[in-house]
Each structure stands twice: as C-alpha cells, then as structure tokens.
Amino acid sequence: MLGSSQGGLLQPIQQQTWSLLWKDENATEKTNTMFGLQPYSNPLEGTMYFVNDWDTVTDLIARSKVDYDSPDKMEGGSPYEQVFQYKSTLIALYSIPEDTRFPHILTLFSRELENRVEDPSGWIFAKGGPVYVAYRPFAPGEWKSIDWTGLLKGGAGGFFSTNFAEFAEGSEFYFSESLNNGYIVQIAPVSEYSSMKAFIDDINQLPLEFSMEPNPSVTFTGLDGATLSATYGEAPAVDGEVVNYQDWKLFDGPFSQAEKASESVEIIYGNETYSLDFKNGTSSTTLSSN
C-alpha cells in the first residue's frame, strides 16, 4: 500500500507524510516499509500545539520525543514538503530555506528491500516482498546508515528513537542536502512482470522531465499511462487537468464517504453501509442488494 497526504504541518510531531508498506508473511521485527521526510524542527511547530514560549518549547518536546530535534529523525511533517500521489505514482517536492535547522531530506530504504540497483539512468530499483519499487531522486545524494548521528539509539523515549532504530538496523537513508529537491516513487506488483529486469526496462522507457530551478518541477508519465505534472507551490495536474482540491470530499474512497461540513460519514464494507450522523447523534446500518 502506497499512501500519502499533501505535506505541510498536519499533525504535531509524529506525522508521516507518505509511506509504502508491503505484506510480509512473517513481519515480526521486520521493517517492511519505505518513507521520506524533511526532518523539520522549529518552535513554530511546537507553539502550534503546546502552551510554552518560543525559547523553551523545543526542549519540552524533546524530553519525551528525544529525536524530535534530530537530523536523523524518522517522523514529522515539514512546511517545505509538497507531495502528490496518483494511484501507484508519488511525487515529492521540497524547497527548503537556507536557514532551516536541518536543511536536507531523507528517504528510508529498509533492509527488507532486496536487490537494490543504482541504475545509470538515475533510478534506484529494489524489491520489497510482492512489490517492485523505483525511486528517482532529482538531486545528488549519498547513503547513510540508520544511526549515522548516534542519536536514534543513544536517546531514551519515543518509539522511533529506540524500538524502531533497533528493528531498522541495517537499513539506510538516502540523504540529500540540495535545498531545491524532490523524487518520484513508482511501484508495481511483482506478479505483473516476468523479472525485475523487465520492470527496470519499463521504468527506463517512461517519459520524465524535471528541473530544480527556480522551483522544483517535474512532468512524468507513470506505468498506467497518466502524465503527471507538479511544480512546488502550485496545484498538480493529471493529463493536463489541474487537480482542484477544493472540490474534494472529506472522505472519498471505497470504504468511506463523507461530504465536507456534513458532520456525517458512511463506512462501507461489502454490501453493508454503516452511517454515523454526528450532528443528530444517530447511527444506522443498511444493506444493498449488490
């Protein structure tokens, strides 16, 4: 499953803007995931959620979430991150001011990603369980161990700073310090290809254009044939049609439906719909004939 939000500061401290999770029959103590972030740490975020002054709020957060103010943190949102996903394709763009505390981006390549290939085309390929992964960075980067600063394992408190660092030992970050930055993540089921080479060949034939100046911008045609265009600070487009987020419902998926400001939601499973009306404090269940 590849899932995402649009980026920005959406949730205090422990946001994960996007991630890929794949099924593993024996997932105990495995890191069957991939994700990326800009490790943002700033009193602006802290004072949005805690009643403390500017000078002390970061220290307050770091008492219980020791990796909050760390360059190798594994969770958190950033106001300098813009993400767009269309089906099995994800585009992440970053425009980071020079005075940012940690002016770099990180992408976790789990130790569970097999057969990692750095292709001359610039794409990085790997296999995670039943899914092939293609990752195309737009700026130079380098590989760093999961514990390159020593903070993740050295501190106490917080799930990510202790347990996850142990589980993720042997994984690596793709680390890039370019202020204007970005990447594409394209996934596909292993079952659709005769080999990993066939997947690599298909990816290398996909049209791709990108530029990091003056703002990160990319146009890419994914495996499904849809042409995606995105520029940092602007709404993305699919096949030339700009995505109008204002028209989006609150929930619009196969398992939940809700209009904005409706104060109600429908939860759907098979032919059964469970409706919650928060305004009137009522609920109901209906069955369809389909």
C-alpha positions in Angstrom: 0.0 0.0 0.0 1.3 3.4 -1.0 -0.4 6.2 0.9 0.2 9.9 1.4 -1.1 13.3 2.4 -0.2 16.5 0.6 2.5 17.6 3.1 2.8 20.6 5.4 2.3 20.6 9.2 -0.8 18.5 9.5 -0.3 16.7 12.9 2.0 17.6 15.8 5.5 16.0 15.8 4.7 12.4 14.7 3.4 13.0 11.2 4.3 10.6 8.4 3.5 12.4 5.1 3.9 9.3 2.9 4.8 5.7 3.2 4.9 2.4 1.3 4.0 -0.7 3.3 4.2 -4.2 1.8 2.9 -7.5 3.0 5.3 -9.9 4.6 4.1 -13.4 5.8 6.4 -13.2 8.7 6.7 -9.5 9.6 7.8 -9.8 13.2 10.7 -7.4 13.8 10.9 -6.5 10.2 10.8 -3.1 8.6 8.6 -3.7 5.6 8.3 0.0 4.9 9.7 2.9 3.0 9.1 6.6 3.6 10.7 10.0 3.2 10.7 13.4 5.1 12.4 16.7 5.7 13.4 16.5 9.4 11.8 19.7 10.4 12.3 21.1 13.9 11.2 24.6 14.8 9.5 26.4 17.7 6.8 27.5 15.1 5.5 23.9 15.1 5.9 23.5 18.8 3.9 26.6 19.8 1.1 25.5 17.4 0.3 22.6 19.8 1.9 23.4 23.2 1.4 26.3 25.6 5.0 27.2 26.0 7.1 30.1 25.0 9.3 30.2 21.9 12.6 29.6 23.6 11.6 26.5 25.6 9.0 24.6 23.6 11.6 22.5 21.6 13.3 21.4 24.7 9.8 20.5 26.2 9.0 18.3 23.2 12.5 16.6 23.2 12.1 15.5 26.8 9.6 12.8 25.7 10.4 12.6 21.9 14.1 12.7 22.0 14.6 12.5 18.3 12.3 15.5 17.6 15.2 17.9 17.3 17.5 15.4 15.5 18.7 15.4 11.9 18.1 11.7 11.5 14.6 11.6 12.9 12.1 9.2 11.2 8.9 11.1 11.7 7.5 14.6 11.3 5.9 17.0 8.8 7.5 20.0 7.1 6.1 23.2 5.7 8.7 22.8 2.9 7.4 19.5 1.6 4.8 19.1 -1.1 3.5 15.6 -2.0 1.3 14.4 -4.9 0.1 10.9 -5.4 -1.8 9.4 -8.3 -2.5 5.7 -7.9 0.8 3.9 -7.8 2.9 7.0 -8.5 4.1 9.5 -5.9 5.9 12.8 -6.4 7.6 14.7 -3.5 9.0 18.2 -4.0 10.9 20.3 -1.5 12.0 23.9 -1.3 14.0 24.4 1.9 15.2 27.9 3.1 18.9 28.2 3.8 18.4 29.0 7.5 16.4 25.8 8.2 17.7 23.9 11.1 18.1 20.6 9.2 18.3 21.6 5.5 18.2 18.1 4.0 15.8 15.3 3.1 15.9 11.6 4.0 14.3 8.6 2.4 14.4 5.3 4.3 15.5 2.3 2.3 14.6 -0.6 4.6 16.9 -3.5 5.0 13.9 -5.6 3.7 14.3 -4.0 0.3 16.1 -6.7 -1.8 18.1 -6.5 -4.9 18.8 -2.7 -4.7 20.1 -1.4 -8.0 21.5 2.1 -8.7 20.9 2.3 -12.4 22.9 4.6 -14.8 19.6 6.3 -15.7 19.5 7.8 -12.2 16.7 5.5 -11.0 17.2 3.3 -7.9 15.4 0.0 -8.0 14.5 -2.5 -5.3 12.1 -5.3 -4.4 10.0 -5.3 -1.2 8.1 -8.5 -0.8 5.5 -8.6 -3.6 6.2 -5.1 -4.9 8.8 -3.6 -7.2 10.0 -0.1 -6.2 11.5 2.5 -8.5 12.9 5.7 -6.8 14.2 8.6 -8.9 16.0 11.4 -6.9 16.2 14.8 -8.6 19.3 15.9 -6.8 22.6 14.3 -5.7 22.6 12.3 -2.5 24.5 9.7 -0.5 23.8 6.7 1.6 23.9 7.0 5.4 23.4 4.3 8.0 20.3 4.4 10.0 22.2 5.6 13.0 24.7 8.0 11.4 24.4 10.7 14.1 24.2 8.2 17.0 21.0 9.9 18.3 18.4 7.3 17.4 19.9 4.6 19.6 21.6 6.9 22.1 18.5 8.6 23.4 15.6 7.4 25.6 11.9 7.8 25.0 9.8 7.7 21.8 9.1 4.6 19.8 11.1 5.7 16.8 14.2 6.7 18.9 14.5 3.2 20.5 12.5 0.3 19.2 12.4 1.2 15.5 16.1 2.1 15.4 16.8 -1.5 16.6 14.4 -3.0 14.1 15.8 -0.9 11.3 19.4 -1.7 11.9 21.0 -2.5 8.6 18.6 -0.1 6.8 19.9 3.1 5.1 18.8 6.6 4.4 19.2 8.2 1.0 20.4 11.7 2.2 20.4 14.8 0.1 21.4 18.4 1.1 20.1 20.2 -2.0 17.7 22.9 -0.9 15.5 22.5 -4.0 14.9 18.8 -4.2 12.5 16.0 -4.9 11.9 12.5 -6.1 9.5 10.1 -7.7 8.3 6.8 -6.2 6.7 4.3 -8.7 5.6 0.9 -7.6 4.2 -2.2 -9.3 3.2 -5.7 -8.3 5.9 -8.3 -8.9 3.2 -10.6 -10.3 2.9 -8.3 -13.3 6.5 -8.8 -14.5 8.5 -11.8 -15.6 11.6 -10.4 -13.9 13.0 -7.4 -12.1 14.9 -6.6 -15.3 11.6 -6.3 -17.2 10.3 -3.8 -14.5 13.6 -1.8 -14.8 13.3 -1.7 -18.6 9.7 -0.5 -18.4 10.6 2.3 -16.0 13.6 3.5 -18.1 11.3 3.9 -21.1 8.9 6.3 -19.2 9.0 10.0 -20.2 10.5 12.1 -17.5 11.5 15.8 -17.4 12.4 17.8 -14.3 14.1 21.0 -13.2 15.1 22.3 -9.7 15.3 26.0 -10.6 13.7 28.4 -10.0 11.3 26.0 -8.2 11.2 22.1 -8.3 9.1 21.0 -11.2 8.5 17.6 -12.8 6.5 16.0 -15.6 6.3 12.2 -15.6 4.3 9.6 -17.3 3.7 6.7 -15.0 3.2 3.0 -15.7 -0.5 3.4 -16.0 0.0 5.9 -18.9 -1.2 9.0 -16.9 1.0 12.1 -17.3 1.6 13.9 -14.0 2.9 17.4 -13.7 3.9 19.1 -10.4 5.6 22.4 -9.5 6.4 23.3 -6.0 3.9 25.9 -4.7 1.3 25.0 -7.3 -1.5 22.5 -7.7 -0.5 19.4 -9.6 -2.1 18.2 -12.8 -3.1 14.8 -14.3 -3.1 14.6 -18.1 -3.1 18.4 -18.2 -6.1 18.8 -15.9 -5.2 20.7 -12.7 -6.3 18.9 -9.5 -8.9 21.1 -7.7 -8.5 20.2 -4.0 -11.4 22.5 -3.1 -13.8 20.0 -4.8 -12.6 17.0 -2.8 -14.9 15.4 -0.4 -13.9 14.9 3.3 -13.7 11.2 2.6 -14.0 9.7 -0.9 -12.9 6.1 -1.1 -14.3 2.5 -1.5 -14.7 2.2 2.3 -15.8 5.6 3.4 -17.7 8.5 2.1 -18.4 12.0 3.6 -19.1 15.5 2.3 -17.2 18.4 3.8 -19.0 20.0 6.7 -21.7 17.3 6.6 -21.0 16.1 10.2 -21.7 12.6 8.9 -19.8 9.7 7.4 -20.6 6.4 5.7 -18.4 3.4 6.4 -18.7 0.7 3.7 -17.8 -3.0 3.7 -19.1 -5.3 1.0 -22.9 -4.7 0.7 -23.2 -3.1 4.2 -23.1 0.6 5.0 -22.8 2.0 8.5 -23.9 5.6 8.7 -22.9 8.0 11.5 -24.7 11.3 12.0 -22.7 13.3 14.5 -25.0 16.3 14.3 -28.0 14.4 15.5 -26.2 11.7 17.4 -27.7 8.8 15.4 -26.4 5.8 13.5 -27.9 3.3 11.1 -27.0 0.2 9.0 -28.2 -0.5 5.5 -27.7 -3.5 3.2 -27.6 -3.2 -0.6 -28.6 -5.9 -3.0 -25.4 -5.8 -4.9 
